[in-house]
Amino acid sequence: MTYPDEMCGEIRGALAGKILYVDLDSGRMWTEPTAKYAKRWIGGQMLNSYLLYKEISIGTKWSDPENVLIFGVGALVGTLVPAACRLSVETINVFSGGKGSANVGGNFGPMLKFAGFDHVVFKGKSKTPVYLWLHDGKAELRDAEFLWGKTTSQTERALQAELNSATLAVASIGPAGENRVKGSGIVNSGGKIAGGSGVGCVMGDKRVKAMAVEGTGVIRIAEPERFMAAVDKAREKIEASPYSKAMREEGLVVQCYLPEHTKEYPDGFATIRNGQEAWWPPEKREAVCGKESGVPAYIKKILACVSCPISCMPYLEIPEGKYKGRRGQGYWCNAVLWSQKTDTIDPLASLEAGLLCNDLGLDGDNSHVPIGWAFEAYEKGLLTTADTDGLELKWGDGDVVVKLLHKIANREGFGDFLADGVKAASERLGKGSEAFATHLMGQDTLDPFRVAPGWGLGVATSPVAGRHLRGAVYPAFTTGPHNKVWDDYSYDPYIPEAVFWMARTKGAEDALGVCIYTTSYLAAYAVENEDLAEQLSAAMGVEMTAGELQWRGQRSYNLEKMFNTLHTEFGRKDNYPPQRYFEDPITQGPFKGSVCDRQEWDKMLDKFYELNGWEKETSLQTQECLEFLKMQDFAEALKKTGKL
């Protein structure tokens, strides 16, 4: 089947209308119309990827002034589409040198659009700290010396006071980004972090402390009646989902990890003690996630992002004890994975670590991987207290984890040793520690591989270096085309198809700016591609089928893949789990003895490459693949490098 290169018809709605370019070297700013690119690339992460490709020359490093940092919202953000709030951030990945990307919810994305902008592109480097103030179509670069050194929560409050507004939205970096910690992110809405790829590190390198946005603009809809019918249908499907009620009442933390939820979220989906194990006994899950005395006991309410009908983000407070006074949102299901990395079962230390990451501007996934590695190196005698600033890195000591997070964010002592990620730390230490430094294409990964091959395949083939939200499929759910039932606890032959489907679907969702927890993923799992296509058609005034939307998602995924091909030497060899997961079996629990099977993994890769139209031996894209995706103009760039 063939699809048109550009959307049929003229765009008559949904977009704010402008892409803002900010030259940090000169302070000059200018705009161009979003519609110039949107007919081909829609918006959000997809359009960001194209702008990144267009701006970056081969050989550019993440710390070069020629690198760009791009913020962009999806085409449906700011409308009444359920959970249409997502912001994408694109740049060169500080770990891999390839495609860098992060995606986040909150209120910043919609407010950016109300302020009159769909995308913001930062070029060059500022000599002094600055922040960007956007309001009703106007843009100002302002001095940020008074913000430098502040946490993200302090920055948000300071800007609200400076600009005399309690409603403006702020996206900022904390000390981690300022200090160019590679595992740093960008935080908005009090606890929503765009993590992965070191986007906060790039923002700090450019000396941009924050963006503050406020607007009263209107997002026009091309066909209002048709659009509202599509919105109502989506909301009805979300309300009918059996998962929505649990999310509203418990948030994703409790829903995932209480012992009674083992059927939906089984043991084995974890990397205990830096990946030595994959099973946490029920009493440890209860200690951290128990409703009476675990982290959920400190939940005050469940919050929602703009336009979300579900709610999933807990707001928590610690009223007493060693971390008295800590409050905020952001303790998420991943925060439990962070605690598992060091076998921390103290709920207060676990909660403090989760909320602290947001305040310091640390991506918790990235920052806890080198910490887990350091604990194992200490256990094996490869590190001593002489190396760790006197800290004893003993499994289960969550208070030490909290201290290390502070040290990493501020590049203090042993924290500086860990601040460039697990690959760099293990290479500096040596002594065989590289064998248990878990990373993919240089980027830290805490994802499991031995139990759920569908999850692992999506992570290992991700074009943004081992991040799971580019195709990973979750076990115990019918992820993939909704009428397909399959088993992700074995090497089911259908797994590559499910990952291929998810990668295309996620690419489309990120272009629209719709949260996956209402659509393809593990929360409501309700809104389908047909619904999204109808919403986009009515909002923009163009016609889009579900098949064409997924095709565009596939093209988005391949654009990221092509960026890596141009800027790195990644190939098939980089699409395997860390070696530890082939060699070290799980020793406890229901999946005892499990390791990754290289022969089965090769079969999955062969099928996945075949579905994408890539060469099986190298994973490189083919002429036929690019022709199918109407990307012949990109083929010339690959030919010049000899990679096509």
C-alpha positions in Angstrom: 0.0 0.0 0.0 1.2 3.5 -0.8 0.6 6.7 1.1 1.0 10.4 0.1 4.2 12.1 1.1 2.3 15.1 2.5 -1.1 15.2 4.2 -4.0 15.8 1.8 -5.6 19.2 2.0 -4.5 22.5 3.5 -3.9 22.7 7.3 -6.8 24.8 8.7 -6.4 24.2 12.4 -4.6 22.7 15.5 -1.3 24.6 15.1 -0.1 27.7 17.0 1.6 28.5 13.8 5.2 29.5 14.5 8.7 27.9 15.0 10.9 30.2 17.0 14.7 30.2 16.5 16.9 31.6 19.2 20.6 32.4 18.4 22.3 32.3 21.9 25.5 33.7 20.5 24.0 37.0 19.2 20.6 37.1 21.0 18.9 37.3 17.6 15.5 35.6 17.3 13.3 34.9 14.3 10.3 32.7 13.3 9.1 30.7 10.4 5.7 29.1 9.8 5.1 25.6 11.3 2.9 24.7 8.3 5.9 24.8 6.1 7.0 21.4 7.6 3.8 20.1 9.3 2.2 18.7 6.2 5.0 16.2 6.0 6.1 15.9 9.6 2.9 16.7 11.6 4.6 18.1 14.8 6.0 17.1 18.1 8.9 14.7 18.2 8.5 13.9 14.4 9.0 17.5 13.3 11.7 18.0 16.0 13.6 15.1 14.4 13.4 16.7 11.0 14.6 20.1 12.3 17.5 18.3 14.1 18.5 16.5 10.9 18.3 19.8 9.0 20.4 21.7 11.5 23.2 19.3 12.4 26.3 18.7 10.2 28.1 15.4 10.3 30.9 15.5 12.9 29.1 17.9 15.2 29.5 16.9 18.9 26.9 17.5 21.6 29.0 20.1 23.3 29.7 22.1 20.1 28.0 25.4 19.6 26.6 24.0 16.4 24.5 21.5 18.3 20.9 22.6 18.7 18.3 22.0 21.4 14.7 21.8 20.1 11.5 21.9 22.1 8.3 21.0 20.2 4.7 20.1 21.1 2.5 17.7 19.2 -0.2 18.8 16.7 -3.1 18.0 19.1 -1.6 19.6 22.2 -3.7 22.4 23.6 -6.9 21.0 22.3 -9.6 19.0 24.1 -8.1 15.7 23.0 -7.7 13.5 26.1 -4.1 13.8 27.5 -2.9 15.9 24.6 -0.1 17.6 26.6 3.2 16.1 25.6 6.4 18.1 24.9 9.3 16.6 23.0 12.9 17.7 23.3 15.5 16.8 20.7 19.3 17.2 20.5 22.5 15.2 20.0 22.6 12.4 22.6 25.3 13.1 25.1 26.0 9.4 25.7 25.9 8.0 22.1 26.6 11.0 19.8 23.5 9.9 17.9 19.8 10.9 18.2 18.8 12.4 21.5 15.2 12.7 22.6 13.1 13.1 25.7 9.3 13.4 26.1 7.3 14.8 29.0 3.8 15.8 30.1 2.6 18.6 32.4 1.4 22.0 31.5 4.4 23.5 29.7 3.5 22.0 26.3 0.0 23.4 26.1 1.1 26.8 27.5 3.8 27.0 24.8 1.2 26.7 22.2 -1.1 29.2 23.9 1.8 31.6 23.8 1.9 31.3 20.1 4.7 28.8 19.4 4.8 25.1 18.3 8.6 24.7 18.4 11.6 26.5 19.8 15.1 25.9 18.4 18.1 27.0 20.5 21.3 27.5 18.5 24.8 28.4 19.7 25.9 29.1 23.3 25.2 32.0 25.6 28.2 33.5 27.4 26.2 34.0 30.6 23.1 32.3 32.1 19.9 33.3 30.4 16.2 32.3 30.4 13.7 32.6 27.6 10.4 34.4 28.4 7.6 33.7 25.9 4.2 35.4 26.2 1.4 35.9 23.7 3.7 35.7 20.6 6.6 37.7 22.1 10.0 36.3 23.0 12.7 37.8 25.2 16.0 36.5 26.4 16.7 37.6 29.9 19.5 37.4 32.4 19.4 34.3 34.6 22.3 34.9 37.0 19.9 35.1 39.9 18.6 31.7 39.0 21.9 29.9 38.5 22.5 27.4 41.3 18.8 27.0 42.2 16.9 23.8 42.2 14.1 23.3 39.7 11.4 24.1 42.3 13.2 27.2 43.5 13.6 28.3 39.9 9.9 27.9 39.2 8.9 29.9 42.2 11.5 32.6 41.5 10.3 33.1 37.9 6.7 33.2 39.0 7.7 36.0 41.4 9.9 37.8 38.8 7.2 37.7 36.2 4.4 38.3 38.7 2.3 35.3 37.6 1.3 32.2 39.4 0.0 30.5 36.3 3.0 30.7 33.9 4.6 27.4 33.0 8.4 26.8 33.6 10.8 24.3 32.1 14.1 24.4 33.8 17.3 22.6 34.7 18.6 22.0 38.2 22.2 21.9 39.5 22.7 18.6 37.5 22.2 20.3 34.2 24.2 23.4 35.2 27.1 21.1 36.0 26.7 19.2 32.7 25.9 15.9 34.4 25.2 13.6 31.5 22.2 12.0 33.2 20.3 15.3 33.7 16.9 16.3 32.4 14.5 19.2 32.1 11.7 19.6 34.6 8.3 21.3 34.3 5.1 21.5 36.3 6.7 20.7 39.6 7.9 17.2 38.8 7.5 16.2 35.2 11.0 15.5 33.8 12.1 15.2 30.2 14.8 12.5 30.8 17.1 10.5 28.7 19.8 11.5 26.2 21.2 14.2 28.6 18.9 16.9 27.3 19.4 18.8 30.6 23.1 18.5 30.2 22.9 20.2 26.7 20.6 22.9 28.1 23.2 23.6 30.8 26.0 23.6 28.3 24.2 26.3 26.4 23.8 28.3 29.6 20.0 28.3 29.3 18.6 27.9 32.8 14.9 27.9 32.0 12.0 28.8 29.7 9.0 30.6 31.1 5.8 30.7 29.0 2.4 32.2 29.4 -0.3 32.8 26.8 -3.9 33.4 26.1 -3.9 32.3 22.5 -6.7 30.1 21.0 -6.1 26.9 19.2 -8.5 26.8 16.3 -10.2 23.6 15.1 -10.9 23.0 11.5 -14.1 21.0 11.9 -15.4 21.5 15.4 -18.5 19.3 15.4 -16.6 16.3 13.9 -13.7 17.0 16.3 -15.9 17.0 19.4 -17.5 13.8 18.4 -14.1 12.2 18.1 -13.1 13.6 21.5 -16.3 12.3 23.1 -15.8 8.9 21.7 -12.2 8.7 23.0 -13.3 9.8 26.5 -16.0 7.2 26.6 -13.5 4.5 25.7 -11.1 5.7 28.4 -14.0 5.7 31.0 -14.9 2.2 30.0 -11.4 0.9 30.5 -11.0 -1.3 33.6 -7.7 0.3 34.3 -8.7 3.9 34.5 -10.3 3.7 37.9 -7.3 2.1 39.5 -5.0 4.8 38.1 -7.1 7.6 39.5 -7.3 6.1 42.9 -3.8 4.6 43.3 -1.5 6.1 40.7 0.9 3.9 38.8 3.2 3.2 41.8 0.8 1.1 43.8 -0.8 -0.4 40.7 2.5 -1.8 39.5 4.2 -3.1 42.6 1.9 -4.3 45.4 2.2 -8.0 45.9 -1.4 -8.5 45.0 -0.7 -7.1 41.6 1.8 -9.8 40.8 -0.4 -11.3 38.0 -0.4 -8.0 36.0 3.1 -6.9 37.0 5.0 -10.1 37.7 8.3 -10.8 39.4 11.2 -10.8 37.1 10.5 -7.4 35.5 13.3 -5.7 37.5 17.1 -5.5 37.8 17.8 -6.2 41.5 21.2 -5.3 42.9 22.5 -3.9 39.6 21.0 -6.7 37.6 22.4 -9.6 39.7 18.8 -10.7 40.3 15.3 -10.0 38.8 13.1 -11.1 41.7 12.1 -9.1 44.8 10.3 -11.2 47.5 6.8 -10.0 48.3 7.9 -8.6 51.7 10.3 -6.2 49.9 7.6 -5.1 47.5 5.3 -4.6 50.5 7.9 -2.6 52.4 8.3 0.0 49.6 4.8 0.0 48.1 2.5 -1.2 50.9 -0.5 1.1 51.3 -0.2 1.3 55.1 3.5 1.9 55.7 5.2 2.2 52.3 5.5 5.1 49.9 1.7 5.2 49.2 1.1 6.1 52.8 2.5 9.5 52.0 0.3 10.2 48.9 -1.9 13.2 49.5 -3.6 13.2 46.1 -3.3 11.9 42.5 -2.6 14.7 40.0 -3.3 14.9 36.2 -1.6 16.6 33.3 -3.5 19.1 31.2 -6.6 17.5 29.6 -6.0 14.1 31.1 -9.1 12.3 32.2 -7.3 9.6 34.1 -4.7 11.1 36.6 -1.7 9.0 37.5 0.9 11.2 39.2 1.0 11.1 43.0 1.7 14.1 45.1 3.4 13.2 48.3 4.6 14.7 51.6 6.9 13.4 54.3 5.6 15.0 57.5 8.2 13.5 59.9 11.4 11.6 60.2 14.8 12.0 58.6 13.4 13.5 55.4 10.7 15.7 57.0 9.5 18.5 54.8 10.1 16.8 51.4 7.1 17.2 49.2 6.3 17.1 45.6 5.2 14.9 42.7 7.2 12.6 40.5 7.5 9.4 42.5 6.7 7.0 39.7 6.8 3.3 39.0 10.4 3.8 37.7 11.3 5.1 41.1 10.7 1.6 42.5 13.0 0.2 39.8 15.6 2.7 41.1 15.3 1.4 44.6 15.5 -2.2 43.3 18.8 -1.3 41.6 20.4 -0.9 45.1 17.9 -3.2 47.0 16.6 -0.3 49.0 13.5 -1.2 50.9 13.3 1.9 53.2 10.3 3.7 51.9 11.4 7.1 53.1 14.8 6.8 51.5 13.1 5.6 48.3 10.7 8.5 48.3 13.4 11.0 49.1 15.5 9.7 46.2 12.5 9.9 43.8 11.5 13.4 44.6 15.1 14.6 45.0 15.9 13.7 41.4 13.3 16.2 40.1 14.5 19.0 42.3 18.2 18.4 41.3 17.2 17.9 37.6 18.5 14.4 37.5 17.0 11.7 35.2 16.5 9.0 37.9 16.9 6.2 35.3 20.3 7.3 34.2 21.6 8.4 37.6 20.7 5.2 39.5 22.5 3.0 37.0 26.0 4.2 37.9 25.0 4.1 41.6 24.0 0.5 41.3 27.2 -0.3 39.5 29.2 1.4 42.2 27.5 -0.7 44.9 28.4 -3.9 43.1 32.0 -2.7 42.5 32.2 -2.0 46.3 30.8 -5.4 47.1 33.4 -7.0 44.9 36.2 -5.0 46.5 37.0 -2.9 43.4 36.0 0.3 45.2 36.8 1.1 48.8 35.8 4.0 51.2 39.0 5.7 50.1 37.4 6.0 46.6 33.8 6.8 47.7 34.4 9.8 50.1 34.1 7.5 53.1 30.7 6.2 52.1 30.0 2.4 52.6 28.1 1.3 49.6 26.1 -1.6 51.1 23.1 -3.0 49.4 19.9 -1.7 50.9 21.3 1.6 52.3 19.0 4.1 50.7 20.4 7.0 52.7 23.8 6.5 50.9 21.9 6.6 47.6 20.4 10.0 48.6 23.9 11.3 49.4 25.3 10.1 46.1 22.5 11.8 44.2 23.5 15.1 45.8 27.2 14.4 44.9 26.4 13.5 41.3 24.3 16.6 40.7 27.0 18.8 42.1 29.9 16.8 40.7 31.3 16.6 44.2 34.0 14.1 45.0 33.0 10.5 44.1 29.8 12.0 42.5 32.0 13.5 39.7 33.4 10.0 39.1 29.8 8.8 38.4 28.4 11.9 36.6 29.3 11.0 33.1 27.4 7.7 33.2 28.2 4.0 33.9 30.2 3.4 30.8 32.7 6.2 31.5 32.9 5.3 35.2 33.6 1.6 34.5 36.3 2.5 31.9 38.0 4.8 34.4 37.9 2.1 37.2 38.7 -0.9 35.0 39.4 -4.0 37.0 36.7 -6.0 35.1 34.0 -3.6 36.2 33.0 -3.1 32.6 31.3 -6.5 32.7 28.5 -5.3 35.0 28.2 -1.8 33.7 24.8 -2.0 32.0 24.4 0.4 29.0 23.3 0.4 25.4 25.2 2.5 22.8 26.8 4.2 25.8 23.6 5.3 27.6 22.8 3.8 31.0 19.9 1.3 31.0 18.1 -0.1 34.0 15.7 -2.1 31.8 15.3 -5.9 32.2 16.1 -8.3 29.4 16.1 -11.9 30.7 12.4 -12.3 31.3 10.4 -10.3 28.8 11.9 -10.5 25.3 9.4 -8.0 23.8 10.4 -5.4 26.3 14.1 -6.1 25.7 13.8 -6.0 21.9 12.2 -2.6 22.0 14.8 -1.2 24.3 17.8 -2.7 22.4 16.7 -1.5 19.0 15.6 2.0 20.2 17.2 4.7 18.0 17.6 6.9 21.1 20.1 4.5 22.7 18.3 2.0 24.9 15.3 3.9 26.0 12.1 1.8 26.4 9.6 4.2 24.9 10.4 3.6 21.3 8.9 0.1 20.9 9.2 -1.9 24.1 6.0 -3.9 24.7 4.9 -4.6 28.2 4.2 -8.2 29.4 0.8 -9.3 30.7 -1.0 -6.8 28.4 -2.2 -7.3 24.9 0.2 -4.7 23.5 0.1 -4.5 19.8 -2.9 -4.7 17.5 -5.8 -5.0 20.0 -7.1 -8.3 18.7 -3.8 -10.2 19.1 -3.0 -12.3 22.2 0.6 -13.3 22.7 3.1 -14.3 25.3 6.0 -12.0 26.2 7.4 -14.4 28.8 8.8 -16.6 26.0 10.3 -16.0 22.6 6.9 -15.8 21.0 7.3 -15.6 17.2 4.9 -12.6 17.2 7.2 -10.4 19.4 9.0 -8.6 16.5 5.6 -7.7 15.0 4.4 -6.3 18.3 7.6 -4.2 18.7 7.3 -3.0 15.1 3.7 -2.0 15.7 4.5 -0.3 19.0 7.4 1.7 17.4 5.2 3.0 14.6 2.3 3.7 17.0 4.6 5.6 19.5 6.1 7.6 16.6 2.6 8.7 15.7 1.5 9.5 19.2 4.6 11.6 19.9 3.8 13.6 16.7 0.3 14.3 18.0 1.5 14.9 21.6 -0.9 12.4 23.1 0.1 10.5 26.3 0.5 6.8 25.8 -1.3 6.0 29.0 -4.6 6.7 27.3 -3.7 4.9 24.1 -1.3 2.1 23.3 0.4 1.5 26.6 -0.2 0.0 30.1 -2.7 2.3 31.7 -6.1 2.8 30.2 -5.1 1.1 26.9 -8.2 2.4 25.3 -7.8 5.0 22.5 -6.8 3.4 19.2 -5.0 4.6 16.0 -8.4 5.0 14.3 -9.5 7.4 17.0 -6.2 9.4 16.8 -6.5 9.6 13.0 -10.0 11.0 13.2 -9.0 13.5 15.9 -6.1 14.8 13.8 -8.2 14.9 10.6 -11.0 17.0 12.2 -8.6 19.3 14.1 -6.3 20.1 11.2 -8.8 19.8 8.4 -6.8 17.2 6.6 -7.8 13.5 6.0 -5.7 10.9 7.7 -6.4 7.1 8.0 -5.2 4.9 10.8 -2.9 3.1 8.4 -1.4 6.4 7.1 -0.8 7.6 10.7 1.1 4.4 11.6 3.0 4.7 8.3 4.1 8.2 9.3 5.1 6.8 12.7 7.3 4.4 10.9 8.8 7.2 8.9 9.5 9.1 12.1 11.3 6.1 13.6 13.3 5.7 10.5 14.3 9.3 10.5 15.8 8.8 13.9 17.5 5.6 12.7 19.0 7.5 9.8 20.3 10.3 12.0 22.3 7.6 13.9 23.5 6.1 10.7 24.9 9.5 9.6 26.4 10.5 12.9 27.5 7.2 14.5 28.8 3.7 13.6 25.9 1.9 15.2 24.7 -1.3 13.6 23.4 -4.8 14.4 26.1 -5.3 17.0 24.5 -2.6 19.1 21.0 -4.1 19.1 21.8 -6.8 21.8 21.3 -6.7 25.5 24.3 -6.0 27.8 26.5 -9.1 27.9 25.7 -9.6 31.6 22.2 -10.7 30.7 23.4 -13.5 28.4 25.9 -14.8 31.0 24.4 -14.2 34.5 21.3 -16.3 35.2 18.5 -15.2 37.6 19.1 -17.3 40.7 15.8 -16.9 42.6 12.1 -16.7 42.1 9.8 -18.0 39.4 12.2 -17.2 36.5 15.2 -18.8 38.2 17.8 -19.8 35.6 16.7 -17.4 32.9 19.2 -15.7 30.7 18.9 -14.1 27.3 19.2 -16.6 24.4 21.4 -15.3 21.7 20.0 -17.6 19.0 16.5 -16.6 19.8 17.6 -13.0 19.9 19.1 -13.2 16.4 15.8 -14.6 15.2 13.9 -11.7 16.6 16.4 -9.2 15.1 16.1 -10.9 11.7 12.3 -10.6 11.7 12.3 -7.0 13.1 14.7 -5.9 10.4 12.7 -7.6 7.8 9.5 -5.8 8.9 11.3 -2.5 8.7 13.0 -3.3 5.4 16.5 -3.1 6.7 19.5 -5.2 5.9 19.8 -8.2 8.2 23.5 -8.3 8.4 24.1 -4.6 9.2 20.7 -3.3 10.2 21.2 -0.4 7.7 18.2 1.0 5.8 17.8 -0.1 2.2 16.8 1.9 -0.9 13.4 0.0 -0.9 12.8 1.0 2.8 13.3 4.7 2.1 11.3 4.6 -1.1 8.4 3.0 0.7 8.5 5.8 3.3 8.9 8.5 0.7 12.3 9.5 2.0 14.2 9.3 -1.3 15.6 12.8 -0.6 17.3 11.5 2.5 18.8 8.6 0.6 21.3 10.9 -1.0 22.8 11.8 2.4 23.3 8.1 3.2 24.9 7.4 -0.2 27.5 10.1 0.4 28.6 8.3 3.6 28.6 4.9 1.8 25.9 3.6 4.1 23.3 2.9 1.4 
